[in-house]
Protein backbone atom coordinates (compact mmCIF):
# COMPACT_ATOMS: atom_id res chain seq x y z
CA UNK A 1 0.00 0.00 0.00
CA UNK A 2 1.26 3.44 -0.88
CA UNK A 3 1.59 6.35 1.50
CA UNK A 4 -0.44 8.80 -0.57
CA UNK A 5 -3.70 10.04 0.98
CA UNK A 6 -3.18 8.08 4.19
CA UNK A 7 -3.51 4.66 2.58
CA UNK A 8 -0.86 3.30 4.93
CA UNK A 9 -3.34 3.43 7.78
CA UNK A 10 -6.87 3.86 6.37
CA UNK A 11 -7.61 0.12 6.01
CA UNK A 12 -6.64 -0.52 9.63
CA UNK A 13 -8.66 2.40 10.97
CA UNK A 14 -11.73 1.39 9.00
CA UNK A 15 -11.45 -2.32 9.78
CA UNK A 16 -10.86 -1.38 13.41
CA UNK A 17 -14.19 0.44 13.51
CA UNK A 18 -15.92 -2.56 11.96
CA UNK A 19 -14.40 -5.12 14.37
CA UNK A 20 -15.15 -2.97 17.42
CA UNK A 21 -18.79 -2.44 16.41
CA UNK A 22 -19.28 -6.09 15.48
CA UNK A 23 -17.84 -7.33 18.77
CA UNK A 24 -19.87 -4.95 20.93
CA UNK A 25 -23.03 -5.86 19.01
CA UNK A 26 -22.27 -9.54 19.53
CA UNK A 27 -21.66 -9.15 23.25
CA UNK A 28 -24.86 -7.17 23.79
CA UNK A 29 -26.94 -9.60 21.72
CA UNK A 30 -25.16 -12.71 23.04
CA UNK A 31 -24.53 -13.57 19.38
CA UNK A 32 -21.78 -16.19 19.12
CA UNK A 33 -21.36 -15.70 15.37
CA UNK A 34 -20.51 -12.01 15.70
CA UNK A 35 -18.32 -12.56 18.76
CA UNK A 36 -16.31 -15.37 17.17
CA UNK A 37 -15.89 -13.49 13.92
CA UNK A 38 -14.46 -10.49 15.77
CA UNK A 39 -12.35 -12.65 18.10
CA UNK A 40 -10.74 -14.32 15.08
CA UNK A 41 -9.36 -10.95 13.97
CA UNK A 42 -8.26 -9.96 17.47
CA UNK A 43 -6.63 -13.32 18.22
CA UNK A 44 -4.61 -13.15 15.02
CA UNK A 45 -3.17 -9.77 16.03
CA UNK A 46 -2.32 -10.97 19.55
CA UNK A 47 -0.70 -14.20 18.28
CA UNK A 48 1.48 -12.23 15.89
CA UNK A 49 2.80 -9.63 18.32
CA UNK A 50 6.45 -8.68 17.80
CA UNK A 51 9.05 -9.82 20.31
CA UNK A 52 9.01 -6.39 21.90
CA UNK A 53 5.21 -6.56 22.32
CA UNK A 54 4.22 -4.28 19.43
CA UNK A 55 0.87 -5.17 17.86
CA UNK A 56 0.04 -4.48 14.24
CA UNK A 57 1.54 -4.26 10.76
CA UNK A 58 5.24 -3.60 10.44
CA UNK A 59 4.84 -0.57 8.18
CA UNK A 60 2.93 1.27 10.93
CA UNK A 61 5.74 0.53 13.36
CA UNK A 62 8.59 1.88 11.26
CA UNK A 63 9.39 4.93 9.20
CA UNK A 64 8.75 7.69 11.73
CA UNK A 65 5.24 8.30 10.46
CA UNK A 66 3.75 8.03 13.91
CA UNK A 67 0.47 9.70 13.04
CA UNK A 68 -0.32 6.34 11.41
CA UNK A 69 -0.65 4.98 14.96
CA UNK A 70 -4.10 6.60 15.07
CA UNK A 71 -5.29 3.25 13.65
CA UNK A 72 -4.16 1.54 16.88
CA UNK A 73 -6.33 3.87 18.97
CA UNK A 74 -9.31 2.68 16.91
CA UNK A 75 -8.56 -1.05 16.74
CA UNK A 76 -7.48 -1.54 20.35
CA UNK A 77 -10.90 -0.42 21.58
CA UNK A 78 -12.14 -3.83 20.49
CA UNK A 79 -9.62 -5.44 22.85
CA UNK A 80 -10.94 -3.23 25.66
CA UNK A 81 -14.45 -4.51 24.91
CA UNK A 82 -13.38 -8.14 24.71
CA UNK A 83 -11.48 -7.97 28.00
CA UNK A 84 -14.41 -6.33 29.80
CA UNK A 85 -16.64 -9.18 28.59
CA UNK A 86 -14.30 -12.12 29.19
CA UNK A 87 -11.60 -11.03 31.65
CA UNK A 88 -9.00 -12.94 29.59
CA UNK A 89 -5.55 -12.00 30.90
CA UNK A 90 -3.90 -12.50 27.49
CA UNK A 91 -5.86 -9.53 26.13
CA UNK A 92 -4.85 -7.16 28.90
CA UNK A 93 -1.23 -8.31 28.74
CA UNK A 94 -1.12 -7.84 24.98
CA UNK A 95 -2.30 -4.22 25.15
CA UNK A 96 -0.01 -3.49 28.08
CA UNK A 97 3.04 -4.96 26.33
CA UNK A 98 2.21 -3.09 23.13
CA UNK A 99 2.51 0.27 24.87
CA UNK A 100 5.46 -0.75 27.04
CA UNK A 101 7.33 -1.67 23.86
CA UNK A 102 7.95 2.10 23.64
CA UNK A 103 8.13 1.97 19.86
CA UNK A 104 6.59 5.45 19.75
CA UNK A 105 6.04 8.36 22.10
CA UNK A 106 2.45 8.68 20.74
CA UNK A 107 2.59 12.45 20.51
CA UNK A 108 2.10 12.99 16.78
CA UNK A 109 -1.23 14.36 15.57
CA UNK A 110 -4.15 11.90 16.17
CA UNK A 111 -1.78 9.24 17.45
CA UNK A 112 -2.10 10.92 20.85
CA UNK A 113 -5.60 9.38 21.06
CA UNK A 114 -3.85 6.21 22.20
CA UNK A 115 -3.80 7.72 25.67
CA UNK A 116 -7.39 6.43 25.97
CA UNK A 117 -6.10 2.84 25.94
CA UNK A 118 -3.06 3.67 28.06
CA UNK A 119 -5.30 5.02 30.81
CA UNK A 120 -7.57 1.99 30.51
CA UNK A 121 -4.63 -0.42 30.94
CA UNK A 122 -3.47 1.63 33.91
CA UNK A 123 -6.92 1.35 35.52
CA UNK A 124 -6.98 -2.43 35.04
CA UNK A 125 -3.39 -3.18 36.10
CA UNK A 126 -2.35 -0.34 38.39
CA UNK A 127 0.90 -0.06 36.41
CA UNK A 128 1.74 3.62 36.79
CA UNK A 129 4.09 3.54 33.82
CA UNK A 130 1.04 3.58 31.57
CA UNK A 131 -0.45 6.69 33.17
CA UNK A 132 2.93 8.43 33.05
CA UNK A 133 3.23 7.51 29.40
CA UNK A 134 -0.23 8.95 28.66
CA UNK A 135 0.56 12.22 30.46
CA UNK A 136 3.93 12.54 28.72
CA UNK A 137 2.36 11.90 25.31
CA UNK A 138 -0.26 14.59 25.91
CA UNK A 139 2.29 17.07 27.24
CA UNK A 140 4.54 16.52 24.21
CA UNK A 141 1.59 16.80 21.83
CA UNK A 142 0.65 20.17 23.35
CA UNK A 143 4.26 21.37 23.17
CA UNK A 144 4.59 20.43 19.50
CA UNK A 145 1.39 22.06 18.31
CA UNK A 146 1.07 25.05 20.65
CA UNK A 147 3.35 26.99 18.31
CA UNK A 148 0.66 26.50 15.64
CA UNK A 149 2.92 24.60 13.29
CA UNK A 150 1.05 22.92 10.47
CA UNK A 151 -1.57 20.47 11.72
CA UNK A 152 -2.91 18.20 8.95
CA UNK A 153 -6.57 18.01 9.99
CA UNK A 154 -7.46 21.67 10.20
CA UNK A 155 -9.23 23.93 7.72
CA UNK A 156 -6.85 26.76 8.51
CA UNK A 157 -3.18 25.99 7.94
CA UNK A 158 -0.95 26.59 10.93
CA UNK A 159 -3.81 26.42 13.43
CA UNK A 160 -4.34 23.49 15.76
CA UNK A 161 -7.73 23.70 17.50
CA UNK A 162 -7.21 20.74 19.85
CA UNK A 163 -4.24 21.51 22.07
CA UNK A 164 -5.27 21.95 25.69
CA UNK A 165 -4.80 25.72 25.48
CA UNK A 166 -6.88 25.90 22.32
CA UNK A 167 -9.66 23.86 23.91
CA UNK A 168 -9.64 26.19 26.92
CA UNK A 169 -9.79 29.29 24.73
CA UNK A 170 -12.88 30.99 23.36
CA UNK A 171 -11.68 30.67 19.77
CA UNK A 172 -14.01 29.11 17.22
CA UNK A 173 -12.70 25.72 16.10
CA UNK A 174 -12.39 24.90 12.38
CA UNK A 175 -10.83 21.46 12.49
CA UNK A 176 -11.88 18.14 10.93
CA UNK A 177 -15.01 17.05 12.80
CA UNK A 178 -14.00 13.50 13.73
CA UNK A 179 -10.61 14.75 14.87
CA UNK A 180 -12.24 17.35 17.12
CA UNK A 181 -14.52 14.82 18.79
CA UNK A 182 -11.76 12.27 19.28
CA UNK A 183 -9.26 14.77 20.67
CA UNK A 184 -11.51 17.08 22.68
CA UNK A 185 -12.41 14.16 24.97
CA UNK A 186 -8.78 13.38 25.85
CA UNK A 187 -8.38 15.89 28.72
CA UNK A 188 -11.58 14.54 30.33
CA UNK A 189 -10.11 11.04 30.24
CA UNK A 190 -6.92 12.28 31.90
CA UNK A 191 -9.03 14.07 34.53
CA UNK A 192 -10.72 10.78 35.42
CA UNK A 193 -7.33 9.27 36.32
CA UNK A 194 -5.52 12.29 37.77
CA UNK A 195 -8.22 14.49 39.29
CA UNK A 196 -6.60 17.59 37.74
CA UNK A 197 -9.52 19.96 37.21
CA UNK A 198 -7.95 21.89 34.33
CA UNK A 199 -8.16 18.76 32.18
CA UNK A 200 -11.92 18.52 32.72
CA UNK A 201 -12.28 22.26 32.17
CA UNK A 202 -10.63 21.92 28.76
CA UNK A 203 -13.02 19.22 27.56
CA UNK A 204 -16.11 20.93 28.95
CA UNK A 205 -15.16 24.20 27.26
CA UNK A 206 -14.43 22.36 24.02
CA UNK A 207 -17.97 20.97 23.90
CA UNK A 208 -19.51 24.30 24.88
CA UNK A 209 -17.78 25.77 21.83
CA UNK A 210 -19.08 22.92 19.71
CA UNK A 211 -22.63 23.76 20.88
CA UNK A 212 -22.08 27.46 20.29
CA UNK A 213 -20.56 27.26 16.83
CA UNK A 214 -21.38 23.97 15.11
CA UNK A 215 -24.19 21.96 16.74
CA UNK A 216 -27.03 20.93 14.41
CA UNK A 217 -30.60 20.21 15.42
CA UNK A 218 -30.48 16.38 14.95
CA UNK A 219 -27.94 16.24 17.76
CA UNK A 220 -24.49 16.09 16.17
CA UNK A 221 -22.02 18.75 15.11
CA UNK A 222 -21.72 19.82 11.49
CA UNK A 223 -18.79 18.20 9.78
CA UNK A 224 -18.67 18.12 6.02
CA UNK A 225 -15.19 16.84 6.79
CA UNK A 226 -14.51 20.08 8.69
CA UNK A 227 -16.61 21.84 11.32
CA UNK A 228 -19.05 23.84 9.23
CA UNK A 229 -21.31 26.10 11.29
CA UNK A 230 -25.06 25.88 11.84
CA UNK A 231 -26.71 26.78 8.55
CA UNK A 232 -29.71 24.69 7.38
CA UNK A 233 -27.49 23.13 4.70
CA UNK A 234 -24.58 22.30 7.00
CA UNK A 235 -24.16 18.53 7.03
CA UNK A 236 -22.51 15.97 9.25
CA UNK A 237 -20.39 12.96 8.48
CA UNK A 238 -21.96 9.69 9.60
CA UNK A 239 -18.63 8.95 11.33
CA UNK A 240 -19.25 11.91 13.60
CA UNK A 241 -22.40 10.38 15.05
CA UNK A 242 -20.44 7.44 16.44
CA UNK A 243 -17.56 9.58 17.63
CA UNK A 244 -19.78 12.24 19.20
CA UNK A 245 -21.68 9.62 21.22
CA UNK A 246 -18.46 7.84 22.21
CA UNK A 247 -16.83 11.07 23.36
CA UNK A 248 -19.95 12.41 25.09
CA UNK A 249 -20.04 9.19 27.09
CA UNK A 250 -16.65 10.05 28.55
CA UNK A 251 -17.80 13.62 29.30
CA UNK A 252 -20.88 12.19 31.04
CA UNK A 253 -18.77 9.94 33.27
CA UNK A 254 -16.10 12.56 33.95
CA UNK A 255 -18.46 15.46 34.76
CA UNK A 256 -21.61 13.74 36.02
CA UNK A 257 -23.59 16.34 34.05
CA UNK A 258 -26.92 15.08 32.75
CA UNK A 259 -26.71 17.30 29.66
CA UNK A 260 -24.24 14.90 28.06
CA UNK A 261 -26.77 12.08 28.34
CA UNK A 262 -29.35 14.39 26.72
CA UNK A 263 -26.90 14.98 23.88
CA UNK A 264 -26.26 11.27 23.41
CA UNK A 265 -29.98 10.57 23.14
CA UNK A 266 -30.56 13.37 20.65
CA UNK A 267 -27.78 12.05 18.40
CA UNK A 268 -28.74 8.36 18.73
CA UNK A 269 -32.49 8.87 18.20
CA UNK A 270 -32.25 11.37 15.33
CA UNK A 271 -28.98 11.76 13.44
CA UNK A 272 -28.12 8.05 13.57
CA UNK A 273 -31.24 6.46 12.04
CA UNK A 274 -31.64 9.48 9.76
CA UNK A 275 -28.41 8.74 7.85
CA UNK A 276 -28.95 5.02 7.16
CA UNK A 277 -31.38 3.10 4.95
CA UNK A 278 -33.81 1.04 7.03
CA UNK A 279 -32.27 -2.28 6.00
CA UNK A 280 -28.79 -1.02 6.98
CA UNK A 281 -27.46 -1.92 3.52
CA UNK A 282 -26.63 1.64 2.52
CA UNK A 283 -25.88 4.94 4.20
CA UNK A 284 -24.91 8.51 3.52
CA UNK A 285 -21.39 9.81 3.95
CA UNK A 286 -22.82 13.30 4.54
CA UNK A 287 -26.31 13.70 5.97
CA UNK A 288 -28.24 16.93 6.48
CA UNK A 289 -31.28 18.27 8.39
CA UNK A 290 -32.58 19.58 5.05
CA UNK A 291 -32.12 17.17 2.16
CA UNK A 292 -34.81 16.85 -0.47
CA UNK A 293 -32.62 14.95 -2.92
CA UNK A 294 -29.91 12.32 -2.31
CA UNK A 295 -28.29 11.28 -5.57
CA UNK A 296 -24.90 10.85 -7.21
CA UNK A 297 -24.77 14.55 -8.09
CA UNK A 298 -26.47 16.21 -5.12
CA UNK A 299 -23.79 16.75 -2.46
CA UNK A 300 -24.34 20.44 -1.73
CA UNK A 301 -21.37 20.76 0.64
CA UNK A 302 -18.21 22.54 -0.49
CA UNK A 303 -16.14 19.44 0.16
CA UNK A 304 -16.59 17.06 -2.82
CA UNK A 305 -19.46 19.25 -4.04
CA UNK A 306 -21.68 17.61 -6.62
CA UNK A 307 -20.39 14.13 -5.75
CA UNK A 308 -22.23 11.05 -4.47
CA UNK A 309 -21.38 11.59 -0.79
CA UNK A 310 -25.01 12.35 0.08
CA UNK A 311 -26.37 9.38 -1.89
CA UNK A 312 -27.33 6.19 -0.07
CA UNK A 313 -24.52 3.73 -0.89
CA UNK A 314 -23.19 0.57 0.79
CA UNK A 315 -19.72 2.08 0.61
CA UNK A 316 -18.30 5.48 -0.18
CA UNK A 317 -14.93 6.65 -1.44
CA UNK A 318 -13.70 6.44 2.16
CA UNK A 319 -14.83 3.41 4.14
CA UNK A 320 -14.86 4.96 7.61
CA UNK A 321 -18.63 5.56 7.75
CA UNK A 322 -19.69 1.96 6.93
CA UNK A 323 -17.36 0.80 9.69
CA UNK A 324 -18.45 3.43 12.19
CA UNK A 325 -22.22 3.17 11.77
CA UNK A 326 -22.20 -0.22 13.53
CA UNK A 327 -20.65 1.34 16.64
CA UNK A 328 -23.41 3.89 17.25
CA UNK A 329 -25.99 1.85 19.18
CA UNK A 330 -23.54 -0.46 21.01
CA UNK A 331 -21.74 2.64 22.29
CA UNK A 332 -25.07 4.17 23.31
CA UNK A 333 -26.27 1.01 25.06
CA UNK A 334 -23.04 0.51 27.01
CA UNK A 335 -23.63 3.88 28.72
CA UNK A 336 -27.33 3.33 29.50
CA UNK A 337 -26.54 2.04 32.98
CA UNK A 338 -23.62 3.36 35.03
CA UNK A 339 -22.30 2.94 38.55
CA UNK A 340 -22.25 5.93 40.89
CA UNK A 341 -19.02 4.63 42.44
CA UNK A 342 -20.68 4.01 45.83
CA UNK A 343 -22.80 0.95 45.21
CA UNK A 344 -25.60 2.81 43.46
CA UNK A 345 -26.92 2.51 39.91
CA UNK A 346 -27.48 5.34 37.43
CA UNK A 347 -30.12 5.11 34.72
CA UNK A 348 -28.28 7.51 32.42
CA UNK A 349 -29.91 6.83 29.03
CA UNK A 350 -33.42 5.54 28.53
CA UNK A 351 -34.81 2.66 26.53
CA UNK A 352 -36.02 -0.93 27.01
CA UNK A 353 -33.24 -2.73 28.87
CA UNK A 354 -32.20 -5.08 31.64
CA UNK A 355 -29.22 -4.72 33.95
CA UNK A 356 -27.74 -7.14 36.49
CA UNK A 357 -25.55 -5.57 39.19
CA UNK A 358 -24.19 -5.89 42.71
CA UNK A 359 -25.35 -2.89 44.72
CA UNK A 360 -25.09 -1.26 48.12
CA UNK A 361 -22.45 -1.73 50.79
CA UNK A 362 -23.16 -5.46 50.98
CA UNK A 363 -23.00 -6.04 47.23
CA UNK A 364 -26.48 -7.52 46.92
CA UNK A 365 -27.37 -8.92 43.50
CA UNK A 366 -30.25 -7.17 41.78
CA UNK A 367 -31.80 -7.11 38.35
CA UNK A 368 -33.59 -4.03 37.07
CA UNK A 369 -35.88 -4.35 34.08
CA UNK A 370 -36.68 -1.10 32.28
CA UNK A 371 -39.98 -1.22 30.39
CA UNK A 372 -40.75 1.68 28.08
CA UNK A 373 -41.48 2.78 24.54
CA UNK A 374 -39.22 5.81 25.03
CA UNK A 375 -38.37 7.97 23.07
CA UNK A 376 -41.87 7.62 21.60
CA UNK A 377 -43.50 7.47 25.03
CA UNK A 378 -43.31 9.57 28.19
CA UNK A 379 -43.57 6.69 30.67
CA UNK A 380 -40.55 4.69 31.91
CA UNK A 381 -41.03 1.89 34.44
CA UNK A 382 -38.27 0.14 36.38
CA UNK A 383 -39.02 -3.20 38.00
CA UNK A 384 -36.65 -4.32 40.77
CA UNK A 385 -35.93 -8.02 41.07
CA UNK A 386 -33.97 -9.25 44.08
CA UNK A 387 -33.96 -12.30 46.34
CA UNK A 388 -33.30 -10.20 49.46
CA UNK A 389 -33.97 -6.61 50.36
CA UNK A 390 -31.32 -4.37 48.85
CA UNK A 391 -30.44 -0.95 50.20
CA UNK A 392 -28.94 1.24 47.47
CA UNK A 393 -29.42 4.46 45.51
CA UNK A 394 -31.10 4.41 42.11
CA UNK A 395 -30.41 7.58 40.14
CA UNK A 396 -32.83 8.63 37.41
CA UNK A 397 -31.99 11.28 34.85
CA UNK A 398 -34.41 14.18 34.46
CA UNK A 399 -33.72 15.50 30.94
CA UNK A 400 -33.05 19.19 30.45
CA UNK A 401 -36.06 19.49 28.14
CA UNK A 402 -38.54 18.21 30.77
CA UNK A 403 -40.01 20.77 33.19
CA UNK A 404 -42.65 18.62 34.89
CA UNK A 405 -41.20 15.16 35.51
CA UNK A 406 -43.18 12.99 37.94
CA UNK A 407 -41.94 10.11 40.06
CA UNK A 408 -44.07 7.19 41.26
CA UNK A 409 -43.01 4.39 43.61
CA UNK A 410 -45.20 1.29 43.60
CA UNK A 411 -47.98 3.35 42.03
CA UNK A 412 -47.91 6.16 44.56
CA UNK A 413 -46.76 9.59 43.48
CA UNK A 414 -43.61 10.58 45.36
CA UNK A 415 -43.37 14.03 46.85
CA UNK A 416 -40.05 14.79 45.21
CA UNK A 417 -38.86 17.91 43.43
CA UNK A 418 -37.56 17.12 39.96
CA UNK A 419 -35.02 19.48 38.44
CA UNK A 420 -34.54 19.54 34.65
CA UNK A 421 -31.03 18.55 33.62
CA UNK A 422 -30.15 16.63 36.79
CA UNK A 423 -30.05 13.16 38.30
CA UNK A 424 -32.75 12.34 40.83
CA UNK A 425 -31.58 10.02 43.66
CA UNK A 426 -33.94 7.38 45.08
CA UNK A 427 -32.24 6.06 48.19
CA UNK A 428 -34.27 3.28 49.79
CA UNK A 429 -34.45 -0.36 50.76
CA UNK A 430 -35.78 -2.00 47.61
CA UNK A 431 -37.80 -5.18 47.78
CA UNK A 432 -38.55 -7.76 45.12
CA UNK A 433 -41.03 -6.46 42.48
CA UNK A 434 -40.79 -2.85 43.63
CA UNK A 435 -41.73 -0.55 40.74
CA UNK A 436 -40.33 2.89 40.11
CA UNK A 437 -42.02 4.92 37.39
CA UNK A 438 -40.75 8.11 35.84
CA UNK A 439 -43.12 10.17 33.75
CA UNK A 440 -41.48 12.68 31.39
CA UNK A 441 -44.10 14.94 29.78
CA UNK A 442 -43.07 15.87 26.23
CA UNK A 443 -44.33 19.15 24.81
CA UNK A 444 -43.64 20.61 21.35
CA UNK A 445 -40.93 23.25 21.28
CA UNK A 446 -39.31 25.39 18.60
CA UNK A 447 -35.59 25.38 17.98
CA UNK A 448 -34.21 28.37 16.07
CA UNK A 449 -31.36 28.13 13.58
CA UNK A 450 -29.45 30.71 11.55
CA UNK A 451 -30.99 32.15 8.40
CA UNK A 452 -34.39 32.53 10.09
CA UNK A 453 -35.02 28.80 10.26
CA UNK A 454 -37.04 26.93 12.91
CA UNK A 455 -37.44 23.26 13.81
CA UNK A 456 -39.91 21.34 15.95
CA UNK A 457 -38.70 19.27 18.88
CA UNK A 458 -40.63 17.16 21.35
CA UNK A 459 -38.77 15.33 24.08
CA UNK A 460 -35.55 13.84 22.69
CA UNK A 461 -36.97 13.69 19.15
CA UNK A 462 -36.67 16.15 16.28
CA UNK A 463 -39.52 16.22 13.75
CA UNK A 464 -39.29 16.66 9.98
CA UNK A 465 -41.48 16.83 6.92
CA UNK A 466 -41.04 13.36 5.38
CA UNK A 467 -40.61 14.11 1.67
CA UNK A 468 -42.24 11.48 -0.53
CA UNK A 469 -39.40 9.37 -1.96
CA UNK A 470 -38.67 7.82 -5.34
CA UNK A 471 -35.82 5.29 -5.16
CA UNK A 472 -33.76 4.28 -8.21
CA UNK A 473 -30.78 1.95 -8.25
CA UNK A 474 -27.49 3.60 -9.24
CA UNK A 475 -26.28 1.21 -11.91
CA UNK A 476 -22.55 1.14 -12.45
CA UNK A 477 -21.67 2.32 -8.97
CA UNK A 478 -18.19 0.82 -8.38
CA UNK A 479 -18.73 0.31 -4.64
CA UNK A 480 -22.05 -1.53 -4.78
CA UNK A 481 -23.31 -4.94 -5.81
CA UNK A 482 -26.54 -6.70 -6.65
CA UNK A 483 -27.21 -7.53 -2.99
CA UNK A 484 -25.83 -4.22 -1.71
CA UNK A 485 -27.04 -1.65 -4.24
CA UNK A 486 -26.44 2.09 -4.32
CA UNK A 487 -29.41 4.41 -4.71
CA UNK A 488 -30.51 7.73 -6.07
CA UNK A 489 -33.43 9.12 -4.06
CA UNK A 490 -35.60 11.79 -5.68
CA UNK A 491 -38.42 13.88 -4.19
CA UNK A 492 -41.84 12.71 -5.33
CA UNK A 493 -44.02 15.18 -3.44
CA UNK A 494 -44.07 18.73 -2.06
CA UNK A 495 -41.59 19.90 0.55
CA UNK A 496 -41.59 23.69 0.04
CA UNK A 497 -43.40 24.84 3.20
CA UNK A 498 -43.06 27.43 5.96
CA UNK A 499 -44.17 26.84 9.54
CA UNK A 500 -47.44 28.66 10.21
CA UNK A 501 -47.15 28.76 14.00
CA UNK A 502 -46.47 31.62 16.36
CA UNK A 503 -44.44 29.54 18.81
CA UNK A 504 -46.29 30.76 21.90
CA UNK A 505 -49.12 28.22 21.81
CA UNK A 506 -47.58 25.20 20.16
CA UNK A 507 -49.54 22.75 22.30
CA UNK A 508 -52.75 24.17 20.87
CA UNK A 509 -51.46 24.62 17.31
CA UNK A 510 -49.87 21.16 16.89
CA UNK A 511 -51.79 17.90 17.11
CA UNK A 512 -49.99 14.86 18.55
CA UNK A 513 -50.94 11.56 16.97
CA UNK A 514 -50.01 8.41 18.89
CA UNK A 515 -49.92 5.30 16.72
CA UNK A 516 -49.55 1.58 17.38
CA UNK A 517 -46.34 0.38 18.97
CA UNK A 518 -44.01 -1.05 16.34
CA UNK A 519 -41.08 -3.46 16.29
CA UNK A 520 -39.58 -1.34 13.49
CA UNK A 521 -40.30 2.22 14.63
CA UNK A 522 -37.75 4.03 12.44
CA UNK A 523 -39.79 3.89 9.23
CA UNK A 524 -42.28 6.33 7.78
CA UNK A 525 -44.96 3.63 7.59
CA UNK A 526 -44.69 2.44 11.19
CA UNK A 527 -43.59 5.49 13.16
CA UNK A 528 -45.22 5.23 16.63
CA UNK A 529 -45.84 8.97 16.80
CA UNK A 530 -46.52 11.86 14.41
CA UNK A 531 -47.34 15.54 14.62
CA UNK A 532 -49.93 17.45 12.61
CA UNK A 533 -48.43 20.89 11.98
CA UNK A 534 -49.92 23.97 10.27
CA UNK A 535 -47.82 25.15 7.34
CA UNK A 536 -48.07 27.36 4.26
CA UNK A 537 -46.80 26.52 0.78
CA UNK A 538 -44.04 28.69 -0.70
CA UNK A 539 -44.25 29.19 -4.47
CA UNK A 540 -41.08 29.33 -6.55
CA UNK A 541 -38.90 27.51 -3.99
CA UNK A 542 -37.37 24.74 -6.09
CA UNK A 543 -34.38 22.43 -6.33
CA UNK A 544 -31.21 24.29 -7.23
CA UNK A 545 -29.74 23.21 -10.59
CA UNK A 546 -26.20 23.98 -11.73
CA UNK A 547 -24.12 23.10 -14.79
CA UNK A 548 -20.87 24.48 -13.39
CA UNK A 549 -19.69 24.33 -9.79
CA UNK A 550 -16.50 24.76 -7.80
CA UNK A 551 -15.31 21.65 -6.04
CA UNK A 552 -12.49 20.97 -3.59
CA UNK A 553 -11.60 21.45 0.03
CA UNK A 554 -13.68 24.04 1.80
CA UNK A 555 -10.78 26.44 2.09
CA UNK A 556 -8.45 25.78 -0.86
CA UNK A 557 -7.86 23.88 -4.13
CA UNK A 558 -11.24 24.89 -5.58
CA UNK A 559 -11.61 23.71 -9.18
CA UNK A 560 -14.35 24.43 -11.68
CA UNK A 561 -16.31 21.31 -12.64
CA UNK A 562 -18.97 20.94 -15.32
CA UNK A 563 -21.93 18.57 -15.15
CA UNK A 564 -25.60 18.21 -14.28
CA UNK A 565 -25.90 19.02 -10.58
CA UNK A 566 -29.08 19.23 -8.49
CA UNK A 567 -29.02 20.51 -4.91
CA UNK A 568 -31.31 21.08 -1.95
CA UNK A 569 -31.83 24.87 -1.94
CA UNK A 570 -31.18 27.28 0.93
CA UNK A 571 -34.09 28.86 2.79
CA UNK A 572 -35.79 31.70 0.89
CA UNK A 573 -34.68 35.24 1.61
CA UNK A 574 -36.93 37.09 4.04
CA UNK A 575 -38.00 39.68 1.47
CA UNK A 576 -39.09 36.90 -0.90
CA UNK A 577 -40.90 34.85 1.71
CA UNK A 578 -43.93 37.10 2.15
CA UNK A 579 -44.34 37.47 -1.62
CA UNK A 580 -44.27 33.75 -2.32
CA UNK A 581 -46.14 32.36 0.68
CA UNK A 582 -49.65 31.07 0.21
CA UNK A 583 -52.47 32.63 2.24
CA UNK A 584 -53.93 29.23 3.04
CA UNK A 585 -52.82 27.02 5.90
CA UNK A 586 -52.42 23.28 5.49
CA UNK A 587 -52.14 20.69 8.24
CA UNK A 588 -49.44 18.21 7.27
CA UNK A 589 -47.75 15.28 9.00
CA UNK A 590 -44.31 15.62 10.54
CA UNK A 591 -42.48 12.41 11.55
CA UNK A 592 -39.48 11.76 13.80
CA UNK A 593 -36.29 12.73 11.98
CA UNK A 594 -34.98 9.15 12.16
CA UNK A 595 -37.97 7.90 10.14
CA UNK A 596 -36.96 9.95 7.09
CA UNK A 597 -34.47 9.73 4.24
CA UNK A 598 -35.53 12.86 2.39
CA UNK A 599 -36.75 15.60 4.72
CA UNK A 600 -37.18 19.22 5.57
CA UNK A 601 -36.36 19.86 9.23
CA UNK A 602 -35.37 23.53 9.36
CA UNK A 603 -38.14 25.62 7.84
CA UNK A 604 -38.80 29.31 7.38
CA UNK A 605 -41.41 30.56 9.82
CA UNK A 606 -44.38 32.73 8.90
Secondary structure, 3 states (H helix, E strand, C coil): CCCHHHCCCHHHHHHHHHHHHHHHHHHHHCCHHHHHHHHHHHHHHHHCCCCCCCCCCHHHHCCCCHHHHHHHHHHHHHHHHHHHHHCCHHHHHHHHHHHHCCCCCCCCHHHHHHHHHHHHHHHHHCCHHHHHHHHHHHHHHHHHHHCCCCCCCECCCCCCCCCHHHHHCCCCCCEEHHHHHHHHCHHHHHHHHHCCHHHHHHHHHHHHHHHHHHECCCCCECECCECCCCCCCCEEEHHHHHHHHHHHHHHHHHHCCHHHHHHHHHHHHHHHHHHECCCCCCECCEEECCECCECCCCCCCCECCCCCCCCEECCCCCCHHHHHHHHHHHHHHCCCEEECCCCCEEECCCCCEEEEEEECCCCEEEEEEEEECCCCCCEEEEEEECCCCEEEEEEEEECCCCCCCEEEECCEECCCCCCCCEEEEEEEEECCCCEEEEECCCCEEEEEECCCEEEEEECCEEEEEECCEEEEECCCCCCCCCCCCCEEEEECCCCCEEECCCCCCHHHHCEEEECCCCCCCCCCCCCCEEEEEEEEEECCCCCEEEEEEEEECCCCCCEEEEEEEEECCCCCCHHHHHHHECCCCEEEEEEEHHHCCCEECCEEEC
